[in-house]
């Protein structure tokens, strides 16, 4: 149980102002965007756009499937599976995420072990995006489910997004997790509603720079993500990023000179891609992500 509480606090860096639930919705689903500080609102152009900005699905020109496995904090596992399907009407997307914290030890009021229980969170997403004359628009419908032992809660939520290309610049806007909160027993906690504004600059075909500003009104928090991506070779890219949310989380849970920083690399060969990201979180441990994708 202590492990589960620590994980929930780490997902919400400023626990003193925490008001929202379903914190697993804040975990990034792609190795590439998370290496860049999560600054993907304007840059999203693959199946992971389902999580960051559904409008980015319109940039997927071929059928695409992707998976991400994350070794998350305190031994928990986070997985994403997504599929994007372009049509004449627009691009449809399907996504599934799951956070599994494994078996937890239950204790009574006297702190004696009385058995164990499991905890997991899941989200099922259906998305659609269409490119109009000057802007791309997108939307998701999500079914959310959380289970803690024998108790469970579920609800529906919605994401909205827009993106526009202006030469080498791109702009993005998303509103994520719009909906009624999940109710456990007698308490209903609001979803982590998030407003994101992002910009990206593509310098030739080798360098991408990205910036996101994310505001969570329910938790009274504003975070900034910065990221860069450099194609050393046409098939090999290096990435680095910084997220203020990560620096706050790490600072509260063990000082580290790498607070908020992340980095990784990506490989592309024909229609296949592989990405890896490493993000330190102080005494909470390190987060490692591996993403695999194929376009066909």
Backbone as a ProteinNet text record, in pm:
[ID]
protein_1_A
[PRIMARY]
XXXXXXXXXXXXXXXXXXXXXXXXXXXXXXXXXXXXXXXXXXXXXXXXXXXXXXXXXXXXXXXXXXXXXXXXXXXXXXXXXXXXXXXXXXXXXXXXXXXXXXXXXXXXXXXXXXXXXXXXXXXXXXXXXXXXXXXXXXXXXXXXXXXXXXXXXXXXXXXXXXXXXXXXXXXXXXXXXXXXXXXXXXXXXXXXXXXXXXXXXXXXXXXXXXXXXXXXXXXXXXXXXXXXXXXXXXXXXXXXXXXXXXXXXXXXXXXXXXXXXXXXXXXXXXXXXXXXXXXXXXXXXXXXXXXXXXXX
[TERTIARY]
83.4	0	87	196.8	287.4	345.3	381.3	435.8	336.2	208.4	105.3	89.5	91.2	77.9	196.1	317.5	435	425.8	374.8	361.4	261.5	148.7	48.5	105	182.8	242.6	345.4	420.9	521.2	457.7	338.5	268	214.9	199.6	149.8	254.5	341.6	461.7	431.9	324.7	293	175.5	203.6	97	15.3	75.9	3.6	-112.6	-108.7	-216.4	-294.1	-276.3	-340.3	-490.6	-567.4	-712.1	-766.9	-691.3	-741.4	-701.9	-776.4	-745.1	-697.2	-703.3	-661.8	-526.3	-430.8	-300	-224.8	-261.7	-191.9	-206.6	-309.2	-328.2	-216.6	-136.7	-27.1	100.9	104.4	225.6	236.3	350.4	370.7	374.4	320.2	307.8	415.5	500.7	598.6	739.9	835.9	975.5	1029.1	992	1041.2	995.6	864.5	823.2	874.8	885.5	930.8	1079.5	1156.2	1296.8	1310	1202.8	1203.2	1119.9	1116.4	1045.2	895.2	841.5	697.8	648.8	741.5	704.4	664.8	541.1	496.8	363.5	308	176.9	179.1	286.6	297.5	372.2	447.1	533.8	471.8	364.1	304.3	272.6	331	310.1	308.5	282.6	275.8	160.9	153.2	38.2	32.6	145.4	143.2	75	38.8	-40.5	-171.5	-219	-340.3	-331	-211.4	-193.7	-164.9	-91.4	-43	-131.1	-174.3	-259.5	-324.2	-453	-516.8	-513.2	-495.8	-486.9	-365.4	-262.9	-142.8	-163.2	-274.5	-302.2	-311.9	-352.9	-367.2	-233	-121.9	11.2	55.5	-20.4	11	-43.8	43.5	3.1	-9.4	47.5	34.6	-23.1	-77.5	-120.8	-0.7	-22	89.6	47.5	133.2	112.2	232.7	208.4	318.1	292.2	397.7	388.9	498.8	471.3	571.4	564.5	679.2	687.2	771.4	719.5	787.9	812.8	938.1	972.7	959.5	845.1	812.7	863.1	820.4	872	828.5	914.2	884.6	841.4	899.2	872.2	743.8	670.7	546.3	576.2	478.5	491.9	382.9	421.3	325.3	340.6	229.4	234.1	132.1	170	83.7	85.3	-32.9	-47.3	-136.3	-93.5	-172.3	-171.5	-275.5	-287	-353.1	-297.3	-352.7	-383.7	-500.8	-547.8	-598.5	-518	-563.2	-670.8	-771.2	-875.9	-901.6	-992.7	-1028.6	-1098.3	-1164.2	-1232.7	-1136.2	-1031.3	-936.5	-864.9	-796.1	-720.8	-787.5	-813.7	-869.9	-757.7	-775.4	-675.1	-737.5	-669.7	-709.5	-591.7	-618.5	-510.8	-552.6	-455.9	-478.7	-356.6	-378.5	-269.6	-307.4	-204.4	-227.9	-109.9	-141.4	-43.1	-68.9	30.3	17.6	119.1	69	158.3	191.2	138.4	169.9	97.7	140.4	77.7	123.8	27.7	54.9	25	99.9	77.6	-24.7	-127.9	-232	-200.5	-224.3	-200.7	-321.4	-342.5	-452.6	-407	-493.5	-462.8	-340.3	-307.8	-190.2	-66.4	-76.9	32.1	75.9	-16.6	10.8	-34	47.8	13.7	-110.3	-205.9	-330.5	-359	-254.3	-273.8	-224.9	-275.2	-233.2	-345.9	-319.1	-416.9	-341.3	-409.6	-348.3	-414.2	-342.5	-395.1	-352.6	-444.9	-415	-508.5	-460.6	-539.3	-530	-641.6	-644.1	-723.7	-688.3	-763.1	-772.2	-893.3	-919.1	-958.6	-890.1	-907.9	-946.4	-1045.2	-1082.6	-1064.5	-979.4	-950.4	-975.2	-990.2	-1008.8	-950.2	-884.1	-827.8	-845.9	-867.9	-884.9	-809.5	-737.3	-665.9	-757.2	-784	-863.1	-767.9	-816.3	-733.2	-608.2	-621.6	-506.1	-478.2	-563.6	-548.5	-593.8	-535.3	-579.1	-653.2	-764.6	-844.7	-854.7	-861.6	-871.1	-946	-996.6	-1069.6	-1055.5	-1056.4	-1056.1	-1175.8	-1225.1	-1317.2	-1246.9	-1245.8	-1171.6	-1261.3	-1242.2	-1305.2	-1196.4	-1214.7	-1113.8	-1161	-1068.4	-1102.2	-986.9	-1019.7	-920.5	-968.1	-874.5	-905.9	-803.8	-854.4	-770.8	-832.9	-770.3	-828.1	-962.3	-1065	-1199.4	-1281.3	-1227.3	-1298.7	-1257.6	-1351.8	-1322.2	-1404.6	-1359.5	-1430	-1403.8	-1497.3	-1481.4	-1555	-1517	-1582.2	-1538.6	-1601	-1562.5	-1498.3	-1409.6	-1344.5	-1323	-1284.5	-1266.4	-1140.8	-1073.3	-960.4	-991.8	-945	-961	-826	-802	-674.2	-680.3	-583.8	-569.9	-421.3	-385.7	-246.3	-241.2	-136.9	-120.5	27.3	56.1	192	210.6	317.5	348.9	493.4	515.9	652.1	730	841.2	922.3	867.2	769	707.7	580.4	550.8	422	370.2	239.7	173.3	71.8	54.5	-41.9	-114.9	-237.1	-320.7	-400.8	-405.1	-485.7	-550.7	-666.7	-738.1	-762.8	-701.2	-702.3	-781.6	-843.8	-912.1	-1031.5	-1116.4	-1240.5	-1347.4	-1402.8	-1506.4	-1525.6	-1621	-1652.7	-1548.8	-1511.8	-1411.6	-1461.3	-1367.5	-1402.3	-1436.9	-1533.6	-1582.3	-1546.2	-1464.2	-1433	-1513.5	-1598	-1685.2	-1771.6	-1742	-1827	-1756.8	-1632.2	-1556.7	-1531.6	-1563.4	-1537.2	-1428.4	-1319.9	-1209.4	-1211.2	-1190.2	-1190.8	-1074	-1090.1	-981.6	-874.6	-752.1	-644.6	-658	-757.6	-780.4	-652.6	-612.3	-485.9	-502.2	-460.6	-455.9	-309.7	-282	-144.6	-134.9	-32.6	0.3	145.3	169.8	305.2	348.3	477.6	536	658	684.4	801.6	862.4	993.2	1065.8	1152.9	1136.5	1213.7	1321.7	1444.8	1557.6	1611.2	1569	1604.8	1540.2	1606.4	1552.8	1625.6	1721.8	1807.9	1773.5	1721.4	1704.3	1560.6	1504.4	1373.2	1387.9	1323.4	1316.8	1170.5	1137.7	997.3	981.2	867.5	832.7	685.2	654.2	515.9	495.4	377.8	333.2	203.7	199.7	85.8	27.5	-103.3	-169.9	-275.3	-270.9	-367.5	-447.9	-566.1	-641.2	-686.6	-719.9	-766.4	-656.5	-532.3	-419	-344.2	-396.2	-338	-187.8	-154.4	-14.6	9.3	122.5	165	306.2	324.2	453.7	502.9	632.7	695.1	781.7	772.8	857.7	937.4	1065.8	1154.8	1222.5	1237.3	1301.5	1370.5	1469.4	1539.4	1567.7	1572.5	1598.2	1690.8	1799.8	1896.6	1924	1902.3	1927.1	2074.3	2151.1	2293.3	2311.4	2226.4	2218.7	2071.7	2038.9	1897.8	1823.9	1896.3	1831.5	1857.6	1932.1	1967.8	1955.6	1877.8	1855.2	1888.8	1941.6	1964.9	1864.7	1818.8	1716.9	1751.2	1707.3	1724.2	1611.7	1575.2	1466.4	1468.5	1383.2	1370.3	1223.6	1175	1036.9	1036	971.2	968.5	893.6	794.1	722.2	817.1	908.6	1006.3	1101.8	1140.8	1233.8	1167.8	1038.5	967.1	953.2	914.1	897.5	1026.9	1137.2	1265.6	1312.7	1292.1	1337	1266	1140	1064.4	1097.9	1165.5	1190	1337	1425.7	1568.6	1638.3	1734.3	1802.3	1888	1893.5	1975.9	2015.4	2139.6	2180.8	2109.7	2039.6	1970.5	1820	1775	1631.8	1565.6	1461	1383.3	1439.2	1561.2	1623.1	1588.6	1592.8	1572.8	1647.7	1674.5	1745	1721.4	1752.9	1734.3	1778.3	1746	1782.6	1675.8	1679.3	1583.5	1648.6	1597.8	1644.7	1527.8	1550.8	1449.2	1511.6	1444.3	1491.6	1371.5	1362.9	1246.5	1120.5	1028.1	904.5	908	1024.8	1035.8	1107.5	1070.9	1138.8	1149.5	1252.5	1273.2	1327.8	1274.5	1315.4	1338.6	1435.1	1466.6	1482.8	1434.1	1443.4	1478.6	1562	1600	1569.3	1495.8	1459.6	1484.9	1573.3	1599.1	1495.7	1459.2	1364.6	1417.6	1544.1	1600.1	1588.7	1550.9	1541.6	1428.5	1335.5	1226.7	1274.9	1390.5	1443.8	1448.2	1468.6	1477.3	1365.4	1323.4	1220.2	1285.9	1262	1313.6	1197.9	1200.8	1095.8	1157.3	1089.1	1124.9	999.6	1007.9	896.2	937	844.9	864.2	746.1	772	664	690.3	583.1	594.6	486.8	524.6	430.1	416	293.6	271.9	151
-120.7	0	125.8	122.3	236.8	263.3	156.3	170.2	238.6	201.7	261.9	409.6	446.1	586.7	668.7	613.7	684.5	705.7	606.1	618.8	727.3	732.2	834.8	973.9	988.5	1118.4	1157.6	1059.8	1090.9	1130.2	1078.5	1114.9	1257.1	1308.3	1444.1	1519.6	1586.9	1642.9	1735.2	1811.5	1904.9	1849.9	1751.8	1682	1775.6	1883.8	1975.2	2041.5	2049.8	2114.3	2014.4	1884.5	1781.5	1780	1789.7	1779.9	1676.6	1638.7	1547.9	1404.2	1311.4	1169.6	1121.9	988.7	928.1	981.8	984.9	1043.7	968.7	844	768.4	832.8	918.3	986.8	1087.2	1120	1214.8	1147.7	1015.9	944.7	945.2	986.8	991.6	853.8	843.1	712.6	684.7	780.4	759.6	788.8	706	729.8	856.2	879.5	998.4	1127.2	1148.8	1273.8	1289.5	1180.1	1193.2	1224	1185.8	1226.5	1376.3	1438.5	1581.6	1660.2	1612.2	1682.9	1682.7	1591.5	1587.3	1698.3	1772	1885.1	1833.1	1786	1716.4	1768.4	1871.1	1920.7	1970.6	2036.5	2087	1992.4	1898.3	1811.1	1675	1640.1	1506.4	1470	1358.6	1317.9	1166.1	1094.7	949.2	901.9	770.7	716.4	763.9	805.2	855.2	991.2	1052	1175.3	1154.5	1031.1	1001	1052.7	1054.9	1097.7	1246.5	1304.9	1442	1544.5	1513.9	1603.7	1523.3	1490.3	1405.9	1464.5	1596.3	1657.3	1606.5	1561.3	1511.3	1382.7	1313.6	1191.6	1218.9	1339.5	1371.5	1370.3	1374	1368.5	1225.9	1127.6	987.2	954.5	934.7	916.5	770.1	680.3	536.8	471.7	352.9	277.6	256.5	276.5	270.7	201.9	115	49.7	76.4	96.8	125.1	71	35.1	-10	58.2	80.5	135.1	58.5	16.7	-43	48.7	78.8	167.8	97.8	93.4	51.8	176.6	186.7	310.6	308.1	406.1	426	315.9	285.3	191.5	54.9	11.7	-121.1	-136.9	-29.6	-39.3	-44.5	-93	-108	-26.2	37.6	116.4	79.1	44.9	-0.8	72.3	92.2	157.7	77.6	61.4	0.8	93.2	128	219.3	181.4	225.3	198.9	318.9	364.5	476.7	430	471.1	423.3	541.8	590.4	701.1	655.1	740.7	716	846	841.6	962.6	1064.4	1017.4	1107.9	1175	1106.1	1152.5	1032	1051.6	943.1	900.4	770.5	712.5	652	653.5	596.1	515.3	409.9	327.6	318.6	331	324	255.7	195.7	131.8	155.9	200.5	215.8	144.5	98.5	30.2	55.8	98.2	111.5	0.5	-83.6	-196.8	-179.7	-161.9	-143.5	-275.3	-387.1	-517.6	-542.4	-644.9	-681.5	-588.2	-541.3	-452.5	-525.6	-493	-553.7	-472.9	-539.6	-473.2	-488.4	-382	-384.4	-327.4	-373.5	-322	-199.6	-151.1	-29.8	-46.4	-171.2	-198.2	-226	-199.2	-216	-361.3	-453.9	-595.2	-636.4	-717.9	-763.7	-852.3	-822.8	-900.3	-950.8	-964.8	-1015	-915.1	-927.1	-838.2	-806.8	-713.7	-675.7	-622.1	-611.3	-557.6	-425.9	-344.8	-215.6	-192	-142.4	-116.5	-9.2	65.4	168.2	144.2	164.7	141.7	251.1	275.3	369.8	313.2	317.4	273.2	396.9	420.9	546.4	522.2	597.9	604	747.7	770	905.6	925.9	1052.2	1088.1	1226.1	1243.4	1372.7	1394.7	1520.8	1555.6	1684.5	1684.5	1803.9	1888.4	2011.3	2105	2192	2300.7	2380.4	2436.1	2489.4	2551.3	2493.8	2406.9	2356.5	2211.2	2137.3	2000.6	1999.6	1928.5	1916	1769.2	1742.7	1605	1593.6	1473.6	1448.4	1301.6	1276	1140.3	1121	999.3	954.5	842.6	851.3	754.9	691.9	563.2	492.9	463.4	509.9	497.8	402.5	324.5	227.5	215.2	218.3	199.9	91.5	7.8	-99.5	-99.4	-103.3	-117.9	-228.1	-343.7	-457.1	-494	-502.4	-538.3	-417.5	-297.5	-175.5	-131.4	-74.2	-26	98.2	174.4	294.6	313.2	376.8	399	525.3	579.3	697.5	715.7	811.3	847.7	986.1	1010.1	1140.3	1172.3	1296.4	1343.9	1429.6	1421.5	1508.9	1585.3	1708.8	1790.4	1849.5	1864.5	1919.9	1991.1	2079.1	2151	2170.4	2174.2	2194.9	2268	2349.5	2423.1	2432.7	2414.7	2425	2561.2	2631.8	2762.9	2760.9	2702.3	2687.4	2593.8	2643.2	2561.7	2558.1	2642.4	2646.5	2563.1	2505.6	2439.7	2477.3	2491.4	2527.7	2420.3	2396.5	2296.9	2341.2	2293.8	2324.2	2199.9	2163.1	2048.2	2072.6	2012.5	2010.9	1863.9	1814.5	1671.6	1640.2	1523.9	1468.7	1553.2	1582.6	1655	1552.6	1560.9	1465.9	1460.1	1376.6	1358.4	1268	1300	1221.3	1083.2	998.1	863.1	862.7	780.1	775.1	642	647.8	531	539.1	440	433.4	559.9	656.9	776.2	902.5	891.9	1011	1013.2	1125.7	1144.6	1250.3	1211.8	1304	1346.2	1474.6	1520.6	1462.8	1456	1410.6	1519.7	1482.9	1582.9	1663.7	1750.6	1837.2	1914.6	1911.7	1974.2	2055	2180.8	2267.2	2278.3	2245	2249.8	2338	2421.1	2502.1	2472.2	2443	2407.2	2469.9	2484.2	2532.7	2449.7	2433.9	2358	2426	2414	2471.8	2363.7	2343	2242.9	2312.8	2294.5	2356.7	2257.3	2274.5	2177.5	2044.5	1935.9	1805.6	1741.1	1814.5	1752.4	1789.7	1910.2	1958.8	2001	1951.2	1993.1	2054	2167.5	2230.9	2242	2211.8	2211.6	2268.8	2333.9	2393	2369	2323.7	2307.4	2382.2	2442.6	2497.4	2426.1	2360.6	2279.4	2332.4	2355	2406.2	2307.2	2273.8	2182.9	2261.5	2311.4	2397.6	2327.5	2199	2129.3	2114.1	2103.9	2092.8	2224.3	2330.4	2464.5	2460.5	2405.7	2385.7	2416.1	2478.4	2502.6	2448	2365.3	2303.7	2345.5	2338.6	2370.6	2253.1	2219.4	2116.1	2172	2142.1	2185	2062	2058.3	1942.7	1973.4	1891.1	1903.2	1764.7	1757	1631.4	1659.9	1584.9	1607.1	1476.2	1477.6	1359.8	1355.2	1277.4	1261.4	1197.7	1099.7	1032.3	1022.1	999.5	985.9	879.6	779.7	671.2	675.2	776.6	779.7	921.1	936.2	1067.1	1063.4	1175.1	1195	1296.8	1276.5	1364.5	1399.9	1519	1561.9	1657.8	1662.4	1750.2	1780	1873.8	1915.5	1943.3	1893.8	1918.2	1967.2	2079.3	2132.6	2040.7	1966.2	1872.1	1766.6	1718.1	1619.3	1675	1801.5	1860.7	1877.7	1913.1	1927.9	1793.4	1690.9	1557.5	1507.9	1520.5	1471.4	1549.9	1680.4	1762.5	1724.3	1684.5	1646.8	1505.5	1428.6	1288.7	1251.4	1346.2	1317.5	1404.3	1483.6	1575.8	1501	1554.2	1497.8	1609.3	1609.9	1713.3	1699.7	1588.6	1565	1585.4	1651.4	1672	1732.6	1667.3	1720.6	1691.8	1639.8	1613.3	1473.5	1457.9	1327.9	1323.5	1204.6	1191.3	1055.5	1044.3	916.5	922.5	817.2	809.6	732.9	746.8	677.7	622.4	509.4	444.4	428.6	455.8	436.6	362.4	257.9	180.1	140.2	202.3	183.1	218.4	125	157.5	126.5	88.9	49.3	157.4	165.8	260.9	202.6	242.9	203.7	324.1	348.7	463.9	421.1	487	459.2	591.6	594.7	715.4	678.7	760.7	745.2	875.7	865.9	984.3	957.3	1031.5	1010.9	1082.5	1019.7	1078.6	1070.8	1101.7	1107	974.8	982.3	862.3	769.9	817.8	732.8	631.5	656.6	565.8	630.5	549.5	596	535.6	609.5	562.2	534.3	415.5	378.5	338.7	390.2	361.3	305.5	207.9	155.1	155.4	219.7	224.2	156.7	80.7	17.4	53	79.7	116.3	67.8	54.8	13.2	83.2	132.6	191.9	101.9	86.4	-6.4	36
0	0	0	76.9	81.3	-56.3	-127	-262.1	-353.9	-342.5	-426.7	-395.2	-267	-229.5	-280.1	-270	-320.8	-470.6	-542.3	-686.8	-721.8	-650.9	-678.3	-652	-546.1	-516.4	-621	-670.3	-772.1	-903.6	-933.3	-1055.1	-1047.5	-927.5	-907.5	-827.6	-898.3	-837.6	-721.1	-728.4	-622.1	-543.5	-458.8	-388.4	-300.7	-255.4	-168.1	-239.3	-371.5	-445.4	-529.3	-499.5	-579	-557.5	-664.3	-657.8	-754.4	-855.3	-957.9	-929.8	-993.2	-986.6	-1122.3	-1144.6	-1272	-1316.9	-1224	-1253.3	-1362.4	-1390	-1494.5	-1631.4	-1648.3	-1775.8	-1804.3	-1703.3	-1722.1	-1772.2	-1773.3	-1814.3	-1966.3	-2018.3	-2162.7	-2225.3	-2346.9	-2411.9	-2515.7	-2547	-2653.2	-2607.9	-2649.6	-2613.6	-2680.2	-2804.9	-2874.7	-2806.1	-2783.4	-2718.9	-2577.2	-2501.6	-2363.4	-2354.7	-2456.6	-2461.1	-2482.3	-2534.9	-2564.9	-2463.9	-2340.4	-2235.3	-2251.2	-2332.1	-2356.8	-2446.9	-2509.1	-2595.6	-2733	-2744.1	-2864.7	-2917.4	-2855.9	-2897.7	-3041	-3081.7	-3218.6	-3310.4	-3253.3	-3332.1	-3360.8	-3291.9	-3302	-3446.7	-3493.2	-3632	-3648	-3537.2	-3542.5	-3454.1	-3431	-3359.4	-3214.3	-3156.4	-3019.4	-3008.3	-3121.4	-3118.2	-3043.4	-3035	-2958.6	-2815.9	-2760.7	-2621.9	-2609.4	-2703.3	-2689.9	-2760.6	-2880.8	-2959.1	-3071.1	-3058.1	-3160.1	-3300.2	-3312.7	-3445.7	-3522	-3450.5	-3514.6	-3592.3	-3568.8	-3644.8	-3794.3	-3832	-3974.1	-4046.8	-3972.3	-4033.6	-4063.4	-4016.5	-4044.5	-4183.1	-4279.3	-4418.7	-4459.1	-4379.3	-4402.3	-4277	-4293.3	-4176.1	-4084.9	-3957.8	-3863.3	-3734.5	-3684.2	-3555.4	-3467.2	-3338.6	-3247.7	-3108.8	-3039.7	-2901.1	-2820.6	-2693.2	-2601.5	-2470.6	-2422.3	-2288.5	-2201.3	-2082.8	-1989.7	-1857.3	-1816.8	-1681	-1595.4	-1526.4	-1457.7	-1313.3	-1235.4	-1101	-1005.2	-909.8	-801.3	-851.7	-962.3	-1013.9	-1091.3	-1115.5	-1191.8	-1342	-1418.4	-1563.1	-1632.6	-1742.3	-1819.4	-1966	-2031	-2169.7	-2255.7	-2381.8	-2480.1	-2609.1	-2668.6	-2800.5	-2882.5	-3003.7	-3086.2	-3232.3	-3301.6	-3445.2	-3511.2	-3623.5	-3699.8	-3841	-3891.6	-4022.6	-4105.4	-4199.9	-4285.7	-4384.2	-4406.2	-4505.1	-4581.2	-4677.6	-4751.2	-4661.5	-4557.3	-4465.5	-4368.1	-4333.2	-4233.2	-4174.9	-4065.1	-4002.5	-3872.7	-3862	-3740.6	-3657.1	-3526.1	-3438.1	-3326.2	-3286.2	-3172.6	-3077	-2947.6	-2851	-2722.3	-2656.6	-2526.6	-2439.5	-2316.1	-2219.7	-2090.1	-2019.8	-1892	-1798.9	-1677.6	-1570.8	-1470.5	-1448.6	-1357	-1244.8	-1123.4	-1009.1	-940.3	-993.2	-936	-805.2	-734.8	-607.5	-496.4	-417	-305.4	-174.8	-70.9	60.1	137.5	188.3	267.2	415.9	492.4	636.8	709.5	833.9	914.2	992.3	1082.7	1158.2	1247.3	1282.7	1365.6	1281.3	1148.9	1053.7	1039.8	1067.2	1047.2	907.8	841.1	706.4	710.4	622.8	618.8	477.5	398.7	262.8	160.3	40.4	-66.7	-162.5	-251.7	-353.1	-473.8	-585.3	-707.2	-744	-820.6	-865.4	-1009.5	-1090.3	-1231.3	-1285.2	-1383.2	-1451.7	-1601.4	-1672.4	-1817	-1886.7	-2012.9	-2096.6	-2237.7	-2293.3	-2430.5	-2510.9	-2622.4	-2696.1	-2841	-2886.8	-3028.4	-3073.2	-3174	-3218.5	-3366.6	-3404	-3545.3	-3568.6	-3683.3	-3721	-3870.8	-3905.9	-4046.9	-4075.7	-4185.9	-4228.3	-4316.5	-4273.3	-4351.8	-4434.2	-4488.2	-4578.9	-4511.3	-4390.6	-4324.5	-4185.8	-4137	-4001.3	-3994.8	-3902	-3873.5	-3740.9	-3736.5	-3615.5	-3577	-3447.4	-3402.7	-3271.3	-3243.6	-3119.6	-3081.4	-2952.2	-2897.1	-2806.3	-2801.4	-2697.5	-2622	-2488.6	-2408.2	-2301.7	-2282.1	-2169.9	-2068.5	-1945.8	-1841.4	-1733	-1682	-1577.8	-1479.8	-1351.2	-1245.3	-1150.1	-1106.5	-1012.3	-899.7	-777.3	-658.3	-575	-574.8	-505.1	-564.3	-479.9	-526.1	-568.2	-550.7	-588.3	-728.6	-800.8	-935.8	-965.3	-1062.2	-1106.2	-1254.5	-1323.4	-1466.9	-1508.1	-1622	-1676.3	-1821	-1888	-2024.4	-2022.5	-2117.4	-2129.3	-2276.3	-2302	-2439	-2448.5	-2562.8	-2594.5	-2722.4	-2730.5	-2850.4	-2888.3	-3018.8	-3060.3	-3193.5	-3215	-3341.9	-3369.4	-3497.3	-3536	-3669	-3686	-3811.5	-3846.6	-3974	-4025.3	-4091.2	-4053.5	-4109.7	-4157.6	-4273.7	-4322.5	-4232.8	-4178.2	-4088.7	-3946.8	-3919.3	-3787.3	-3785.9	-3671.6	-3651.6	-3513.6	-3504	-3379.7	-3344.3	-3215	-3171	-3046.2	-3032.8	-2916.9	-2883.2	-2756.5	-2716.5	-2581.2	-2564.6	-2437.5	-2406	-2300.7	-2271.4	-2144.8	-2144	-2026.4	-1982.7	-2078.8	-2050.7	-2015	-1897.2	-1859	-1708.9	-1670.1	-1529.2	-1464.1	-1342.6	-1273.2	-1235.2	-1194	-1150.7	-1002.3	-966.5	-829.2	-765.2	-661.2	-580.3	-451.3	-428.9	-311.1	-308.3	-222.4	-213.6	-261.3	-304.1	-343.5	-493.5	-556.4	-698.6	-715.9	-781.4	-807.1	-953	-981.6	-1120.8	-1198.8	-1329.8	-1416	-1426.1	-1463.2	-1475.8	-1605.1	-1607.8	-1723.7	-1755.2	-1882.7	-1921.7	-2049.8	-2045.7	-2164.1	-2207.5	-2332.4	-2382.5	-2505.7	-2509.1	-2625.6	-2660.7	-2788.5	-2827.4	-2957.8	-2971.9	-3096.3	-3131	-3260.1	-3304.7	-3426.2	-3438.6	-3551.6	-3613.5	-3742.6	-3815.5	-3897.4	-3857.5	-3926	-4027.8	-4152.3	-4254.2	-4222.9	-4253.9	-4219.3	-4104.4	-4044.3	-3943.7	-3800.5	-3777.2	-3640.8	-3614.4	-3504.6	-3456.4	-3317.7	-3295.5	-3164.7	-3125.4	-2999.4	-2958.5	-2818.5	-2797	-2667.6	-2640.5	-2519.5	-2474.7	-2343.9	-2328.9	-2201.3	-2166.7	-2050.7	-2010.5	-1879.9	-1878	-1758	-1711.5	-1582.9	-1521.5	-1417.9	-1454.5	-1363.1	-1235.6	-1243.5	-1123.7	-1019.5	-1064.5	-972.9	-956	-1020.6	-1010.1	-1039.5	-1157.4	-1191.7	-1338.6	-1368.2	-1505.9	-1523.1	-1625.6	-1653.3	-1791.3	-1809.5	-1938.1	-1981.8	-2109.3	-2166.3	-2283	-2286.5	-2394.5	-2453	-2584.5	-2644	-2775	-2806.6	-2933.5	-2988.8	-3120	-3189.7	-3307	-3315.2	-3422.5	-3495.2	-3627	-3709.8	-3747.7	-3674.5	-3703.8	-3841	-3868.4	-3997.4	-4034.7	-4161	-4198.1	-4117.4	-4068.5	-3995	-3844.2	-3795.4	-3653.7	-3599.1	-3489.4	-3427.9	-3279.8	-3230.7	-3088.6	-3036	-2911.1	-2854.1	-2710.2	-2669.3	-2531.1	-2497.2	-2369.3	-2329.5	-2181.3	-2144.2	-2004.7	-1976.1	-1862.6	-1821	-1677.3	-1653.1	-1517	-1422.7	-1472.2	-1386.2	-1332.3	-1416.4	-1372.4	-1269.1	-1284.8	-1189	-1053.1	-1050.8	-923.9	-855.4	-933.6	-877	-816	-889.6	-841.1	-719.9	-721.1	-609.5	-480.6	-491.4	-373	-326.8	-410.5	-378.4	-392.9	-370.6	-376.6	-478.5	-433.7	-523.8	-625.1	-746.5	-852.8	-946.4	-995.3	-1090.7	-1224.5	-1245	-1371.7	-1359.8	-1251.2	-1231.5	-1354.4	-1404	-1515	-1651.9	-1659	-1788.9	-1839.5	-1969.8	-2031.8	-2163.1	-2209.7	-2336.1	-2397.4	-2524.9	-2591.3	-2735.8	-2807.7	-2948.9	-3024.7	-3156.8	-3242.1	-3366.7	-3411.5	-3533.4	-3629.3	-3757.2	-3860.4	-3977.6	-4020.9	-4134.4	-4218.4	-4336.4	-4423.1	-4344.3	-4325.9	-4255.3	-4107.8	-4055.7	-3915.9	-3834.9	-3706.5	-3619.2	-3478	-3407.7	-3268.5	-3193	-3073.6	-2994	-2849.9	-2787.1	-2646.7	-2573.1	-2448.3	-2366	-2222.8	-2161.7	-2021.2	-1949.1	-1836.4	-1758.8	-1611.4	-1544.4	-1401.5	-1314.9	-1202.1	-1107.8	-964.6	-945.7	-811.3	-737.7	-607.4	-524.8	-567.3	-646.7	-694.5	-797.2	-855.4	-956.1	-1092.9	-1193.1	-1331.3	-1414.6	-1515.6	-1607.8	-1742.2	-1795.4	-1926.9	-2017.3	-2140.2	-2237.8	-2365.5	-2422.6	-2553.3	-2639.7	-2755.3	-2850	-2980	-3036.9	-3166.6	-3254.9	-3381.8	-3472.7	-3613	-3689	-3828.4	-3909.2	-4026.6	-4120.1	-4241.2	-4289.4	-4401.1	-4484.6
[MASK]
++++++++++++++++++++++++++++++++++++++++++++++++++++++++++++++++++++++++++++++++++++++++++++++++++++++++++++++++++++++++++++++++++++++++++++++++++++++++++++++++++++++++++++++++++++++++++++++++++++++++++++++++++++++++++++++++++++++++++++++++++++++++++++++++++++++++++++++++++++++++++++++++++++++++

